[in-house]
């Protein structure tokens, strides 16, 4: 389900980059909303899991939290303001997806569970 969400965000980002005027504004708004939704669901969910279950094993919420931080639009704004780095939206979501996939691989390797939850 999360991969479908990333695909939708990617499509909205493509729509925003190709469109003009009102279409571009709608695409940018969809990407911005999806970024905040991912940050709140994944980032806060991962943090709550860490608080509830503790920091170990390493897969317990860390990857979800960092994936949410990577997808958050505030991260790009802070990087641009304080570090002078401009991060493209597609790159931000690609990093969030890679962190998410790394977490799933860690679950398989460390906890010996299936890649996709049952």
Biopython code that builds the backbone (N, CA, C, O; Angstrom):
import numpy as np
from Bio.PDB.StructureBuilder import StructureBuilder

atoms = [
    (1, "UNK", "N", (0.820, -1.186, 0.000)),
    (1, "UNK", "CA", (0.000, 0.000, 0.000)),
    (1, "UNK", "C", (0.871, 1.259, 0.000)),
    (1, "UNK", "O", (0.551, 2.243, -0.667)),
    (2, "UNK", "N", (1.970, 1.220, 0.751)),
    (2, "UNK", "CA", (2.843, 2.387, 0.799)),
    (2, "UNK", "C", (3.506, 2.622, -0.556)),
    (2, "UNK", "O", (3.744, 3.766, -0.943)),
    (3, "UNK", "N", (3.807, 1.534, -1.279)),
    (3, "UNK", "CA", (4.411, 1.693, -2.596)),
    (3, "UNK", "C", (3.430, 2.341, -3.562)),
    (3, "UNK", "O", (3.840, 3.111, -4.431)),
    (4, "UNK", "N", (2.153, 2.046, -3.428)),
    (4, "UNK", "CA", (1.135, 2.688, -4.255)),
    (4, "UNK", "C", (1.097, 4.178, -3.943)),
    (4, "UNK", "O", (0.963, 4.999, -4.850)),
    (5, "UNK", "N", (1.216, 4.531, -2.668)),
    (5, "UNK", "CA", (1.262, 5.934, -2.275)),
    (5, "UNK", "C", (2.442, 6.657, -2.890)),
    (5, "UNK", "O", (2.312, 7.789, -3.354)),
    (6, "UNK", "N", (3.610, 5.995, -2.893)),
    (6, "UNK", "CA", (4.783, 6.611, -3.511)),
    (6, "UNK", "C", (4.590, 6.771, -5.010)),
    (6, "UNK", "O", (5.009, 7.777, -5.583)),
    (7, "UNK", "N", (3.955, 5.787, -5.657)),
    (7, "UNK", "CA", (3.698, 5.896, -7.096)),
    (7, "UNK", "C", (2.760, 7.066, -7.388)),
    (7, "UNK", "O", (2.960, 7.793, -8.362)),
    (8, "UNK", "N", (1.739, 7.251, -6.549)),
    (8, "UNK", "CA", (0.818, 8.367, -6.742)),
    (8, "UNK", "C", (1.512, 9.706, -6.549)),
    (8, "UNK", "O", (1.257, 10.655, -7.290)),
    (9, "UNK", "N", (2.381, 9.784, -5.563)),
    (9, "UNK", "CA", (3.135, 11.024, -5.335)),
    (9, "UNK", "C", (4.053, 11.304, -6.519)),
    (9, "UNK", "O", (4.180, 12.449, -6.951)),
    (10, "UNK", "N", (4.689, 10.266, -7.042)),
    (10, "UNK", "CA", (5.560, 10.439, -8.195)),
    (10, "UNK", "C", (4.766, 10.944, -9.395)),
    (10, "UNK", "O", (5.208, 11.855, -10.096)),
    (11, "UNK", "N", (3.589, 10.351, -9.635)),
    (11, "UNK", "CA", (2.756, 10.800, -10.750)),
    (11, "UNK", "C", (2.295, 12.246, -10.567)),
    (11, "UNK", "O", (2.279, 13.021, -11.523)),
    (12, "UNK", "N", (1.921, 12.608, -9.337)),
    (12, "UNK", "CA", (1.518, 13.994, -9.075)),
    (12, "UNK", "C", (2.686, 14.945, -9.286)),
    (12, "UNK", "O", (2.502, 16.060, -9.773)),
    (13, "UNK", "N", (3.895, 14.505, -8.920)),
    (13, "UNK", "CA", (5.081, 15.324, -9.143)),
    (13, "UNK", "C", (5.365, 15.519, -10.620)),
    (13, "UNK", "O", (5.740, 16.610, -11.050)),
    (14, "UNK", "N", (5.187, 14.460, -11.395)),
    (14, "UNK", "CA", (5.357, 14.582, -12.850)),
    (14, "UNK", "C", (4.319, 15.539, -13.419)),
    (14, "UNK", "O", (4.624, 16.359, -14.285)),
    (15, "UNK", "N", (3.089, 15.426, -12.923)),
    (15, "UNK", "CA", (2.012, 16.298, -13.361)),
    (15, "UNK", "C", (2.348, 17.757, -13.044)),
    (15, "UNK", "O", (2.109, 18.653, -13.854)),
    (16, "UNK", "N", (2.906, 17.976, -11.855)),
    (16, "UNK", "CA", (3.257, 19.337, -11.442)),
    (16, "UNK", "C", (4.391, 19.905, -12.288)),
    (16, "UNK", "O", (4.403, 21.097, -12.598)),
    (17, "UNK", "N", (5.342, 19.053, -12.662)),
    (17, "UNK", "CA", (6.475, 19.559, -13.433)),
    (17, "UNK", "C", (6.125, 19.791, -14.897)),
    (17, "UNK", "O", (6.746, 20.630, -15.549)),
    (18, "UNK", "N", (5.146, 19.067, -15.427)),
    (18, "UNK", "CA", (4.778, 19.217, -16.836)),
    (18, "UNK", "C", (3.667, 20.234, -17.063)),
    (18, "UNK", "O", (3.553, 20.810, -18.145)),
    (19, "UNK", "N", (2.859, 20.447, -16.049)),
    (19, "UNK", "CA", (1.713, 21.328, -16.207)),
    (19, "UNK", "C", (2.092, 22.799, -16.158)),
    (19, "UNK", "O", (3.222, 23.178, -15.850)),
    (20, "UNK", "N", (1.086, 23.609, -16.478)),
    (20, "UNK", "CA", (1.270, 25.063, -16.398)),
    (20, "UNK", "C", (0.050, 25.657, -15.726)),
    (20, "UNK", "O", (-1.051, 25.115, -15.825)),
    (21, "UNK", "N", (0.245, 26.760, -15.048)),
    (21, "UNK", "CA", (-0.867, 27.476, -14.430)),
    (21, "UNK", "C", (-1.549, 26.690, -13.335)),
    (21, "UNK", "O", (-0.908, 26.225, -12.392)),
    (22, "UNK", "N", (-2.857, 26.545, -13.469)),
    (22, "UNK", "CA", (-3.673, 25.908, -12.443)),
    (22, "UNK", "C", (-3.333, 24.421, -12.286)),
    (22, "UNK", "O", (-3.352, 23.900, -11.170)),
    (23, "UNK", "N", (-3.022, 23.731, -13.398)),
    (23, "UNK", "CA", (-2.669, 22.312, -13.339)),
    (23, "UNK", "C", (-1.390, 22.110, -12.518)),
    (23, "UNK", "O", (-1.298, 21.177, -11.721)),
    (24, "UNK", "N", (-0.422, 22.980, -12.720)),
    (24, "UNK", "CA", (0.827, 22.874, -11.970)),
    (24, "UNK", "C", (0.583, 23.133, -10.490)),
    (24, "UNK", "O", (1.151, 22.452, -9.636)),
    (25, "UNK", "N", (-0.257, 24.111, -10.185)),
    (25, "UNK", "CA", (-0.559, 24.430, -8.795)),
    (25, "UNK", "C", (-1.250, 23.253, -8.101)),
    (25, "UNK", "O", (-0.954, 22.957, -6.943)),
    (26, "UNK", "N", (-2.159, 22.586, -8.797)),
    (26, "UNK", "CA", (-2.842, 21.424, -8.229)),
    (26, "UNK", "C", (-1.849, 20.289, -7.987)),
    (26, "UNK", "O", (-1.894, 19.640, -6.942)),
    (27, "UNK", "N", (-0.959, 20.046, -8.942)),
    (27, "UNK", "CA", (0.049, 18.998, -8.785)),
    (27, "UNK", "C", (0.984, 19.266, -7.621)),
    (27, "UNK", "O", (1.300, 18.363, -6.847)),
    (28, "UNK", "N", (1.421, 20.504, -7.501)),
    (28, "UNK", "CA", (2.308, 20.874, -6.387)),
    (28, "UNK", "C", (1.584, 20.718, -5.052)),
    (28, "UNK", "O", (2.173, 20.251, -4.078)),
    (29, "UNK", "N", (0.315, 21.103, -5.005)),
    (29, "UNK", "CA", (-0.468, 20.962, -3.770)),
    (29, "UNK", "C", (-0.647, 19.492, -3.398)),
    (29, "UNK", "O", (-0.576, 19.142, -2.220)),
    (30, "UNK", "N", (-0.878, 18.625, -4.393)),
    (30, "UNK", "CA", (-1.019, 17.197, -4.112)),
    (30, "UNK", "C", (0.275, 16.600, -3.562)),
    (30, "UNK", "O", (0.253, 15.806, -2.621)),
    (31, "UNK", "N", (1.392, 16.987, -4.156)),
    (31, "UNK", "CA", (2.690, 16.489, -3.677)),
    (31, "UNK", "C", (2.964, 16.990, -2.265)),
    (31, "UNK", "O", (3.440, 16.234, -1.418)),
    (32, "UNK", "N", (2.668, 18.250, -2.012)),
    (32, "UNK", "CA", (2.886, 18.829, -0.682)),
    (32, "UNK", "C", (2.029, 18.112, 0.363)),
    (32, "UNK", "O", (2.516, 17.778, 1.442)),
    (33, "UNK", "N", (0.757, 17.876, 0.046)),
    (33, "UNK", "CA", (-0.130, 17.168, 0.978)),
    (33, "UNK", "C", (0.324, 15.732, 1.209)),
    (33, "UNK", "O", (0.285, 15.238, 2.336)),
    (34, "UNK", "N", (0.753, 15.063, 0.144)),
    (34, "UNK", "CA", (1.229, 13.689, 0.286)),
    (34, "UNK", "C", (2.499, 13.637, 1.136)),
    (34, "UNK", "O", (2.678, 12.715, 1.932)),
    (35, "UNK", "N", (3.372, 14.618, 0.969)),
    (35, "UNK", "CA", (4.584, 14.665, 1.785)),
    (35, "UNK", "C", (4.274, 14.822, 3.266)),
    (35, "UNK", "O", (4.868, 14.146, 4.106)),
    (36, "UNK", "N", (3.347, 15.711, 3.583)),
    (36, "UNK", "CA", (2.965, 15.884, 4.982)),
    (36, "UNK", "C", (2.241, 14.663, 5.524)),
    (36, "UNK", "O", (2.440, 14.284, 6.678)),
    (37, "UNK", "N", (1.402, 14.044, 4.700)),
    (37, "UNK", "CA", (0.696, 12.829, 5.150)),
    (37, "UNK", "C", (1.697, 11.721, 5.447)),
    (37, "UNK", "O", (1.588, 11.035, 6.463)),
    (38, "UNK", "N", (2.675, 11.546, 4.555)),
    (38, "UNK", "CA", (3.687, 10.520, 4.778)),
    (38, "UNK", "C", (4.513, 10.840, 6.029)),
    (38, "UNK", "O", (4.824, 9.943, 6.813)),
    (39, "UNK", "N", (4.862, 12.094, 6.212)),
    (39, "UNK", "CA", (5.654, 12.485, 7.381)),
    (39, "UNK", "C", (4.887, 12.208, 8.665)),
    (39, "UNK", "O", (5.450, 11.690, 9.629)),
    (40, "UNK", "N", (3.622, 12.546, 8.678)),
    (40, "UNK", "CA", (2.834, 12.342, 9.902)),
    (40, "UNK", "C", (2.559, 10.867, 10.165)),
    (40, "UNK", "O", (2.708, 10.400, 11.294)),
    (41, "UNK", "N", (2.159, 10.131, 9.131)),
    (41, "UNK", "CA", (1.849, 8.712, 9.336)),
    (41, "UNK", "C", (3.091, 7.898, 9.652)),
    (41, "UNK", "O", (3.123, 7.153, 10.630)),
    (42, "UNK", "N", (4.097, 8.042, 8.832)),
    (42, "UNK", "CA", (5.292, 7.224, 8.991)),
    (42, "UNK", "C", (6.214, 7.758, 10.078)),
    (42, "UNK", "O", (6.682, 7.005, 10.932)),
    (43, "UNK", "N", (6.471, 9.049, 10.043)),
    (43, "UNK", "CA", (7.397, 9.633, 11.021)),
    (43, "UNK", "C", (6.886, 9.563, 12.442)),
    (43, "UNK", "O", (7.590, 9.108, 13.343)),
    (44, "UNK", "N", (5.660, 10.013, 12.642)),
    (44, "UNK", "CA", (5.084, 9.987, 13.992)),
    (44, "UNK", "C", (4.783, 8.553, 14.415)),
    (44, "UNK", "O", (4.958, 8.196, 15.580)),
    (45, "UNK", "N", (4.326, 7.723, 13.459)),
    (45, "UNK", "CA", (4.073, 6.311, 13.783)),
    (45, "UNK", "C", (5.339, 5.597, 14.211)),
    (45, "UNK", "O", (5.327, 4.822, 15.168)),
    (46, "UNK", "N", (6.447, 5.856, 13.498)),
    (46, "UNK", "CA", (7.719, 5.249, 13.876)),
    (46, "UNK", "C", (8.201, 5.733, 15.230)),
    (46, "UNK", "O", (8.723, 4.950, 16.023)),
    (47, "UNK", "N", (8.026, 7.032, 15.501)),
    (47, "UNK", "CA", (8.413, 7.571, 16.806)),
    (47, "UNK", "C", (7.579, 6.954, 17.924)),
    (47, "UNK", "O", (8.106, 6.615, 18.984)),
    (48, "UNK", "N", (6.276, 6.810, 17.686)),
    (48, "UNK", "CA", (5.410, 6.203, 18.705)),
    (48, "UNK", "C", (5.791, 4.743, 18.941)),
    (48, "UNK", "O", (5.751, 4.267, 20.076)),
    (49, "UNK", "N", (6.158, 4.032, 17.878)),
    (49, "UNK", "CA", (6.602, 2.655, 18.023)),
    (49, "UNK", "C", (7.883, 2.585, 18.840)),
    (49, "UNK", "O", (8.040, 1.690, 19.669)),
    (50, "UNK", "N", (8.804, 3.527, 18.612)),
    (50, "UNK", "CA", (10.046, 3.562, 19.393)),
    (50, "UNK", "C", (9.764, 3.838, 20.859)),
    (50, "UNK", "O", (10.380, 3.229, 21.734)),
    (51, "UNK", "N", (8.844, 4.747, 21.137)),
    (51, "UNK", "CA", (8.501, 5.074, 22.524)),
    (51, "UNK", "C", (7.823, 3.888, 23.203)),
    (51, "UNK", "O", (8.108, 3.578, 24.360)),
    (52, "UNK", "N", (6.933, 3.234, 22.483)),
    (52, "UNK", "CA", (6.154, 2.128, 23.075)),
    (52, "UNK", "C", (6.973, 0.849, 23.218)),
    (52, "UNK", "O", (6.915, 0.190, 24.256)),
    (53, "UNK", "N", (7.750, 0.487, 22.165)),
    (53, "UNK", "CA", (8.452, -0.794, 22.148)),
    (53, "UNK", "C", (9.925, -0.694, 22.548)),
    (53, "UNK", "O", (10.550, -1.707, 22.862)),
    (54, "UNK", "N", (10.474, 0.497, 22.538)),
    (54, "UNK", "CA", (11.890, 0.660, 22.833)),
    (54, "UNK", "C", (12.715, 0.690, 21.559)),
    (54, "UNK", "O", (12.210, 0.369, 20.483)),
    (55, "UNK", "N", (13.987, 1.075, 21.673)),
    (55, "UNK", "CA", (14.822, 1.269, 20.484)),
    (55, "UNK", "C", (15.319, -0.015, 19.820)),
    (55, "UNK", "O", (15.813, 0.040, 18.694)),
    (56, "UNK", "N", (15.207, -1.135, 20.463)),
    (56, "UNK", "CA", (15.708, -2.383, 19.886)),
    (56, "UNK", "C", (14.557, -3.345, 19.646)),
    (56, "UNK", "O", (13.615, -3.360, 20.439)),
    (57, "UNK", "N", (14.586, -4.134, 18.611)),
    (57, "UNK", "CA", (15.605, -4.259, 17.587)),
    (57, "UNK", "C", (15.649, -3.012, 16.702)),
    (57, "UNK", "O", (14.739, -2.184, 16.729)),
    (58, "UNK", "N", (16.701, -2.898, 15.932)),
    (58, "UNK", "CA", (16.951, -1.711, 15.133)),
    (58, "UNK", "C", (15.796, -1.426, 14.169)),
    (58, "UNK", "O", (15.555, -0.271, 13.820)),
    (59, "UNK", "N", (15.098, -2.444, 13.747)),
    (59, "UNK", "CA", (14.009, -2.264, 12.788)),
    (59, "UNK", "C", (12.756, -1.695, 13.434)),
    (59, "UNK", "O", (11.809, -1.349, 12.728)),
    (60, "UNK", "N", (12.729, -1.593, 14.725)),
    (60, "UNK", "CA", (11.520, -1.221, 15.448)),
    (60, "UNK", "C", (11.224, 0.274, 15.387)),
    (60, "UNK", "O", (11.409, 0.975, 16.381)),
    (61, "UNK", "N", (10.774, 0.768, 14.256)),
    (61, "UNK", "CA", (10.346, 2.145, 14.149)),
    (61, "UNK", "C", (11.368, 3.112, 13.588)),
    (61, "UNK", "O", (10.989, 4.181, 13.110)),
    (62, "UNK", "N", (12.647, 2.778, 13.627)),
    (62, "UNK", "CA", (13.679, 3.695, 13.167)),
    (62, "UNK", "C", (13.531, 4.016, 11.685)),
    (62, "UNK", "O", (13.565, 5.181, 11.287)),
    (63, "UNK", "N", (13.366, 2.981, 10.878)),
    (63, "UNK", "CA", (13.277, 3.204, 9.430)),
    (63, "UNK", "C", (12.016, 3.977, 9.072)),
    (63, "UNK", "O", (12.046, 4.836, 8.192)),
    (64, "UNK", "N", (10.910, 3.681, 9.742)),
    (64, "UNK", "CA", (9.669, 4.417, 9.485)),
    (64, "UNK", "C", (9.827, 5.886, 9.855)),
    (64, "UNK", "O", (9.411, 6.769, 9.105)),
    (65, "UNK", "N", (10.425, 6.145, 11.003)),
    (65, "UNK", "CA", (10.596, 7.524, 11.448)),
    (65, "UNK", "C", (11.500, 8.310, 10.484)),
    (65, "UNK", "O", (11.177, 9.438, 10.111)),
    (66, "UNK", "N", (12.625, 7.716, 10.087)),
    (66, "UNK", "CA", (13.531, 8.430, 9.191)),
    (66, "UNK", "C", (12.950, 8.557, 7.784)),
    (66, "UNK", "O", (13.246, 9.524, 7.082)),
    (67, "UNK", "N", (12.138, 7.606, 7.368)),
    (67, "UNK", "CA", (11.455, 7.732, 6.083)),
    (67, "UNK", "C", (10.477, 8.899, 6.117)),
    (67, "UNK", "O", (10.371, 9.651, 5.149)),
    (68, "UNK", "N", (9.768, 9.051, 7.221)),
    (68, "UNK", "CA", (8.852, 10.179, 7.381)),
    (68, "UNK", "C", (9.577, 11.509, 7.410)),
    (68, "UNK", "O", (9.107, 12.490, 6.835)),
    (69, "UNK", "N", (10.724, 11.546, 8.081)),
    (69, "UNK", "CA", (11.517, 12.779, 8.124)),
    (69, "UNK", "C", (12.020, 13.132, 6.725)),
    (69, "UNK", "O", (12.035, 14.303, 6.347)),
    (70, "UNK", "N", (12.429, 12.124, 5.962)),
    (70, "UNK", "CA", (12.939, 12.373, 4.611)),
    (70, "UNK", "C", (11.836, 12.871, 3.679)),
    (70, "UNK", "O", (12.103, 13.680, 2.791)),
    (71, "UNK", "N", (10.597, 12.398, 3.868)),
    (71, "UNK", "CA", (9.494, 12.791, 2.983)),
    (71, "UNK", "C", (8.866, 14.117, 3.365)),
    (71, "UNK", "O", (8.119, 14.691, 2.573)),
    (72, "UNK", "N", (9.146, 14.613, 4.543)),
    (72, "UNK", "CA", (8.496, 15.821, 5.044)),
    (72, "UNK", "C", (8.939, 17.063, 4.256)),
    (72, "UNK", "O", (10.137, 17.283, 4.081)),
    (73, "UNK", "N", (7.983, 17.877, 3.779)),
    (73, "UNK", "CA", (8.352, 19.106, 3.068)),
    (73, "UNK", "C", (9.167, 20.081, 3.929)),
    (73, "UNK", "O", (9.945, 20.873, 3.397)),
    (74, "UNK", "N", (8.994, 20.027, 5.241)),
    (74, "UNK", "CA", (9.754, 20.896, 6.131)),
    (74, "UNK", "C", (11.246, 20.587, 6.076)),
    (74, "UNK", "O", (12.070, 21.485, 6.249)),
    (75, "UNK", "N", (11.601, 19.323, 5.835)),
    (75, "UNK", "CA", (13.008, 18.937, 5.729)),
    (75, "UNK", "C", (13.684, 19.685, 4.587)),
    (75, "UNK", "O", (14.782, 20.216, 4.750)),
    (76, "UNK", "N", (13.026, 19.726, 3.428)),
    (76, "UNK", "CA", (13.597, 20.436, 2.274)),
    (76, "UNK", "C", (13.703, 21.930, 2.550)),
    (76, "UNK", "O", (14.687, 22.567, 2.172)),
    (77, "UNK", "N", (12.698, 22.487, 3.205)),
    (77, "UNK", "CA", (12.718, 23.915, 3.526)),
    (77, "UNK", "C", (13.868, 24.248, 4.473)),
    (77, "UNK", "O", (14.580, 25.232, 4.269)),
    (78, "UNK", "N", (14.048, 23.429, 5.507)),
    (78, "UNK", "CA", (15.131, 23.676, 6.467)),
    (78, "UNK", "C", (16.504, 23.486, 5.828)),
    (78, "UNK", "O", (17.432, 24.240, 6.120)),
    (79, "UNK", "N", (16.639, 22.480, 4.954)),
    (79, "UNK", "CA", (17.926, 22.289, 4.264)),
    (79, "UNK", "C", (18.257, 23.480, 3.380)),
    (79, "UNK", "O", (19.413, 23.895, 3.304)),
    (80, "UNK", "N", (17.251, 24.030, 2.711)),
    (80, "UNK", "CA", (17.484, 25.175, 1.834)),
    (80, "UNK", "C", (17.825, 26.426, 2.641)),
    (80, "UNK", "O", (18.704, 27.203, 2.267)),
    (81, "UNK", "N", (17.119, 26.606, 3.747)),
    (81, "UNK", "CA", (17.301, 27.823, 4.552)),
    (81, "UNK", "C", (18.620, 27.812, 5.324)),
    (81, "UNK", "O", (19.336, 28.814, 5.338)),
    (82, "UNK", "N", (18.945, 26.691, 5.963)),
    (82, "UNK", "CA", (20.090, 26.668, 6.882)),
    (82, "UNK", "C", (21.368, 26.097, 6.273)),
    (82, "UNK", "O", (22.466, 26.469, 6.686)),
    (83, "UNK", "N", (21.239, 25.191, 5.288)),
    (83, "UNK", "CA", (22.439, 24.585, 4.709)),
    (83, "UNK", "C", (22.685, 25.051, 3.281)),
    (83, "UNK", "O", (23.730, 24.753, 2.703)),
    (84, "UNK", "N", (21.736, 25.774, 2.712)),
    (84, "UNK", "CA", (21.899, 26.245, 1.345)),
    (84, "UNK", "C", (21.753, 25.145, 0.304)),
    (84, "UNK", "O", (22.204, 25.309, -0.830)),
    (85, "UNK", "N", (21.126, 24.018, 0.671)),
    (85, "UNK", "CA", (20.942, 22.899, -0.247)),
    (85, "UNK", "C", (19.516, 22.894, -0.777)),
    (85, "UNK", "O", (18.557, 22.959, -0.008)),
    (86, "UNK", "N", (19.387, 22.817, -2.075)),
    (86, "UNK", "CA", (18.071, 22.722, -2.694)),
    (86, "UNK", "C", (17.822, 21.264, -3.060)),
    (86, "UNK", "O", (18.597, 20.668, -3.809)),
    (87, "UNK", "N", (16.747, 20.692, -2.536)),
    (87, "UNK", "CA", (16.435, 19.286, -2.760)),
    (87, "UNK", "C", (15.174, 19.199, -3.615)),
    (87, "UNK", "O", (14.145, 19.785, -3.282)),
    (88, "UNK", "N", (15.266, 18.467, -4.715)),
    (88, "UNK", "CA", (14.104, 18.271, -5.577)),
    (88, "UNK", "C", (13.100, 17.358, -4.879)),
    (88, "UNK", "O", (13.480, 16.483, -4.101)),
    (89, "UNK", "N", (11.835, 17.568, -5.159)),
    (89, "UNK", "CA", (10.786, 16.755, -4.546)),
    (89, "UNK", "C", (10.909, 15.282, -4.882)),
    (89, "UNK", "O", (10.687, 14.425, -4.027)),
    (90, "UNK", "N", (11.266, 14.981, -6.141)),
    (90, "UNK", "CA", (11.404, 13.581, -6.523)),
    (90, "UNK", "C", (12.554, 12.925, -5.769)),
    (90, "UNK", "O", (12.467, 11.751, -5.410)),
    (91, "UNK", "N", (13.624, 13.664, -5.527)),
    (91, "UNK", "CA", (14.765, 13.116, -4.793)),
    (91, "UNK", "C", (14.397, 12.874, -3.334)),
    (91, "UNK", "O", (14.827, 11.895, -2.725)),
    (92, "UNK", "N", (13.604, 13.771, -2.791)),
    (92, "UNK", "CA", (13.171, 13.624, -1.408)),
    (92, "UNK", "C", (12.335, 12.352, -1.246)),
    (92, "UNK", "O", (12.539, 11.589, -0.301)),
    (93, "UNK", "N", (11.407, 12.127, -2.157)),
    (93, "UNK", "CA", (10.579, 10.928, -2.065)),
    (93, "UNK", "C", (11.363, 9.672, -2.411)),
    (93, "UNK", "O", (11.072, 8.601, -1.879)),
    (94, "UNK", "N", (12.361, 9.783, -3.301)),
    (94, "UNK", "CA", (13.198, 8.630, -3.611)),
    (94, "UNK", "C", (13.989, 8.196, -2.377)),
    (94, "UNK", "O", (14.112, 7.002, -2.107)),
    (95, "UNK", "N", (14.521, 9.155, -1.635)),
    (95, "UNK", "CA", (15.256, 8.837, -0.401)),
    (95, "UNK", "C", (14.316, 8.212, 0.623)),
    (95, "UNK", "O", (14.681, 7.242, 1.287)),
    (96, "UNK", "N", (13.107, 8.759, 0.756)),
    (96, "UNK", "CA", (12.138, 8.196, 1.694)),
    (96, "UNK", "C", (11.779, 6.762, 1.305)),
    (96, "UNK", "O", (11.654, 5.899, 2.173)),
    (97, "UNK", "N", (11.615, 6.506, 0.016)),
    (97, "UNK", "CA", (11.299, 5.154, -0.452)),
    (97, "UNK", "C", (12.462, 4.205, -0.195)),
    (97, "UNK", "O", (12.249, 3.069, 0.227)),
    (98, "UNK", "N", (13.690, 4.656, -0.442)),
    (98, "UNK", "CA", (14.856, 3.808, -0.194)),
    (98, "UNK", "C", (15.009, 3.477, 1.288)),
    (98, "UNK", "O", (15.363, 2.352, 1.641)),
    (99, "UNK", "N", (14.744, 4.446, 2.149)),
    (99, "UNK", "CA", (14.801, 4.179, 3.594)),
    (99, "UNK", "C", (13.728, 3.173, 3.982)),
    (99, "UNK", "O", (13.979, 2.261, 4.769)),
    (100, "UNK", "N", (12.525, 3.343, 3.422)),
    (100, "UNK", "CA", (11.435, 2.398, 3.689)),
    (100, "UNK", "C", (11.817, 0.989, 3.240)),
    (100, "UNK", "O", (11.630, 0.027, 3.986)),
    (101, "UNK", "N", (12.353, 0.862, 2.022)),
    (101, "UNK", "CA", (12.753, -0.453, 1.522)),
    (101, "UNK", "C", (13.902, -1.050, 2.339)),
    (101, "UNK", "O", (13.932, -2.260, 2.561)),
    (102, "UNK", "N", (14.835, -0.226, 2.783)),
    (102, "UNK", "CA", (15.925, -0.707, 3.637)),
    (102, "UNK", "C", (15.364, -1.258, 4.947)),
    (102, "UNK", "O", (15.865, -2.253, 5.471)),
    (103, "UNK", "N", (14.336, -0.618, 5.469)),
    (103, "UNK", "CA", (13.695, -1.125, 6.684)),
    (103, "UNK", "C", (13.045, -2.473, 6.471)),
    (103, "UNK", "O", (13.121, -3.346, 7.336)),
    (104, "UNK", "N", (12.398, -2.654, 5.312)),
    (104, "UNK", "CA", (11.778, -3.949, 5.027)),
    (104, "UNK", "C", (12.846, -5.028, 4.872)),
    (104, "UNK", "O", (12.663, -6.153, 5.339)),
    (105, "UNK", "N", (13.967, -4.692, 4.214)),
    (105, "UNK", "CA", (15.064, -5.651, 4.068)),
    (105, "UNK", "C", (15.642, -5.993, 5.441)),
    (105, "UNK", "O", (15.973, -7.150, 5.700)),
    (106, "UNK", "N", (15.764, -5.009, 6.314)),
    (106, "UNK", "CA", (16.271, -5.258, 7.670)),
    (106, "UNK", "C", (15.331, -6.180, 8.434)),
    (106, "UNK", "O", (15.790, -7.028, 9.199)),
    (107, "UNK", "N", (14.025, -6.027, 8.242)),
    (107, "UNK", "CA", (13.065, -6.920, 8.905)),
    (107, "UNK", "C", (13.285, -8.354, 8.438)),
    (107, "UNK", "O", (13.237, -9.284, 9.243)),
    (108, "UNK", "N", (13.526, -8.536, 7.146)),
    (108, "UNK", "CA", (13.757, -9.880, 6.608)),
    (108, "UNK", "C", (15.047, -10.462, 7.165)),
    (108, "UNK", "O", (15.076, -11.616, 7.592)),
    (109, "UNK", "N", (16.117, -9.669, 7.163)),
    (109, "UNK", "CA", (17.417, -10.189, 7.571)),
    (109, "UNK", "C", (17.583, -10.335, 9.078)),
    (109, "UNK", "O", (18.183, -11.303, 9.544)),
    (110, "UNK", "N", (17.061, -9.392, 9.837)),
    (110, "UNK", "CA", (17.274, -9.407, 11.288)),
    (110, "UNK", "C", (16.199, -10.218, 12.005)),
    (110, "UNK", "O", (16.507, -11.030, 12.877)),
    (111, "UNK", "N", (14.953, -9.998, 11.642)),
    (111, "UNK", "CA", (13.846, -10.637, 12.368)),
    (111, "UNK", "C", (13.326, -11.896, 11.689)),
    (111, "UNK", "O", (12.466, -12.581, 12.243)),
    (112, "UNK", "N", (13.829, -12.213, 10.504)),
    (112, "UNK", "CA", (13.436, -13.397, 9.749)),
    (112, "UNK", "C", (11.929, -13.457, 9.515)),
    (112, "UNK", "O", (11.297, -14.501, 9.675)),
    (113, "UNK", "N", (11.376, -12.317, 9.134)),
    (113, "UNK", "CA", (9.958, -12.227, 8.790)),
    (113, "UNK", "C", (9.840, -11.983, 7.291)),
    (113, "UNK", "O", (10.822, -11.602, 6.655)),
    (114, "UNK", "N", (8.657, -12.194, 6.711)),
    (114, "UNK", "CA", (8.516, -11.963, 5.270)),
    (114, "UNK", "C", (8.657, -10.470, 4.910)),
    (114, "UNK", "O", (8.432, -9.591, 5.742)),
    (115, "UNK", "N", (9.037, -10.213, 3.638)),
    (115, "UNK", "CA", (9.255, -8.839, 3.183)),
    (115, "UNK", "C", (7.977, -8.031, 3.283)),
    (115, "UNK", "O", (8.004, -6.901, 3.771)),
    (116, "UNK", "N", (6.870, -8.575, 2.839)),
    (116, "UNK", "CA", (5.584, -7.905, 2.941)),
    (116, "UNK", "C", (4.829, -8.437, 4.152)),
    (116, "UNK", "O", (4.756, -9.652, 4.337)),
    (117, "UNK", "N", (4.265, -7.560, 4.983)),
    (117, "UNK", "CA", (3.532, -8.027, 6.159)),
    (117, "UNK", "C", (2.324, -8.873, 5.752)),
    (117, "UNK", "O", (1.674, -8.612, 4.740)),
    (118, "UNK", "N", (2.052, -9.860, 6.541)),
    (118, "UNK", "CA", (0.923, -10.777, 6.248)),
    (118, "UNK", "C", (-0.376, -10.198, 6.718)),
    (118, "UNK", "O", (-1.425, -10.823, 6.558)),
]
sb = StructureBuilder()
sb.init_structure("model")
sb.init_model(0)
sb.init_chain("A")
sb.init_seg("    ")
for serial, (resi, resn, name, xyz) in enumerate(atoms, 1):
    if name == "N":
        sb.init_residue(resn, " ", resi, " ")
    sb.init_atom(name, np.array(xyz, "f"), 0.0, 1.0, " ", f" {name:<3s}", serial, name[0])
structure = sb.get_structure()
